[in-house]
Amino acid sequence: MTSEEILELLKYGERITLECKKAEPKLPNSLWETYSAFANTDGGIILFGVEEHMREIDFTKRFSFVSIKNPDQRLRDFWNTINGQKASSNILVDADVGTCVVNDATIMWVRVPRANYKQRPIYINENPIKGSFKRNHEGDYHCTEDEVKAMLRDASDSGNDGGLLNGYTIDDIDVNALRSYRIEFEHRNPDHVWNGIDDQTFLKNIGGYAKDRDTGKEWLTAAGLLMFGKGIAVRERFDNIRMDYIDESNLIPGSRWSDRLTYDGMWENNLYNFMRQVIPKLVSDLKRPFRMEGMVRVDDTPVHKAIREAIVNMMIHADYLVTGILKIVKSDKGFLFSNPGNLKLPVQAIYEGGHSVARNPRIQTMFRMIGYGDNIGSGFPTILSAWGNENWRKPDLTQSEELHQVDLKLWMISLMPPECTEGLKNLYGWIYSKLDKNEQIILGTAYLEKEVTNVRMQSILELNSIEIGHSLSSLVEKEMLVINKNGRWTSYRLNEDYHIPSEQLAFTDIVKEDVHFKNESDRLIYDYAKANGFITTHQILEITKITTNQGANVALNRLIELGYIKRVREGRHFIYQVVK
């Protein structure tokens, strides 16, 4: 890394993927904790010889640089230690470690990549339980025993859903769910040899039933019970997992939801039943264009397929051995799909597609056999393609390390819908039109999604964190965004109290020849509204000599009576526009 790259990183980089260590005579022990934390989370950069003053907002004062002593020796110490027994695995190459001079100080840098799921957990001091770390908003933290066990489970390609459940037999299967599944299977595979076999043998063939080689006894697998089990058996074995569907669209005032599906004793709550009941609810409002293939009407669309993919992805990637909820929320703006667990692959790899590392491969196979998720690794690109064709906002895939939860938000609104643009123009006035396209999209995301982060904007704009950081910093300097600090994590929200400065316009250049005004204030009001698309009473007080809201309203009413401007409601407020 160069001095310029490091200074850019310190100014605009994400704090959660950046750790600064003070210059000390030898490498600090905390360096290895951060190495483990970065490797087990999303990677990051460690700077040795840089001190960060967390309470200081001014970049020029936030970081101080002190040369490390004997940098060549520190590099040798680093490689000797990491290649020894300090860390469980060295995932670095020569290009990931180096020194450079920044502000006349020689510092050392280490770029730690995210370890792949087969390498995790990366731990120190030969103890995975006590020596595994992860990264969150506050810094490095010791992984819990459950977190370590989850990473060890994920390191196996055999998945989490193949374990035999001693004592659970064919009697714990919901006959109606399995019968419905087999009808779907036979419809897609009419000549398949499995169609004539008994239920238990059928379950064996699809991975839902297996034999214990040591005892010779046969039991359901985790996949078989989760997919087709009776509700009481599923809850008995997986009492840490709930399934919940909430419809928050078209709400009646005072209502929390318009429809809900959760366990109420009216259905056997297994994965297959949950999916079959939820899909019709999710797609009930979607448009189905009329199309014929021969004599058969085909009313399936890419959006319908994408929603099915989202449900299947949620179920095959969930960690059913931790506590959490399989939750689907339908709203007027789109859908939320949430599942317990953490992502096995980096978010960027999932967006790119072509990778398939299901946590529950047997459940994945069961869905694929009835037409859900046909092409391995194509699920998320299918969703992205469908949403892109509709010009909707790019789907938002995030995970919470603290909550052990993955969320997928599918927005059914455009990148910059008209009401969003109008709302931002109302809030920021003429300044908004002076911003570049990326800055407008950042503000639009904050407007629609209530907050914005560097990571979210990387997925939307397809720029790196430093480029996004530059735009976010610029909007903060303009006081259009407000920083929300949460330890080392930063998000941004709109500045609802933004004060629109007076515009430096040559108003006389835009006056219509056939418009006549009784005074200079009326002319200024008209010209301002025409130049910026609208004007508010607050802006009138800014650009004219009028000093009270009452005086502004008198001028506005005079211009309305003359037919020069009109009054338009914007949410709870009114704006004034020139009559075309």
Secondary structure, DSSP 4 states (H G I P E B T S, - for coil): --HHHHHHHHHHS-GGGEEEE---SS--THHHHHHHHHHHTT-EEEEETEEE-TT---HHHHEEE-PPSSHHHHHHHHHHHHTTTSBS-----GGGEEEEEETTEEEEEEEEPPPPTTTPPPBBTT-HHHHBEEEETTEEEEPPHHHHHHHHHHT-TT-SS--B-TT--GGGB-HHHHHHHHHHHHHH-TT-GGGGS-HHHHHHHHTSEEE-TTT--EEEBHHHHHHHB-HHHHHHH-TTEEEEEEE-SSPPTT-S-SEEE--SSSS---HHHHHHHHHHHHHTTS-----EETTEE----HHHHHHHHHHHHHHHH--TTSSEEEEEEEETTEEEEEEES--SS-HHHHHH------S-HHHHHHHHTTTSS-STT-HHHHHHHHHHHTTBPPPEEEEETTTTEEEEEEE-SBSS-HHHHHHHHHHHTHHHHTS-HHHHHHHHHHHHHS-B-HHHHHHHH---HHHHHHHHHHHHHTTSEEEEEETTEEEEEE-TT--PPPP---GGGG--TT---SSHHHHHHHHHHHHHS-B-HHHHHHHSS--SHHHHHHHHHHHHHTTSEEEEEETTEEEEEE--
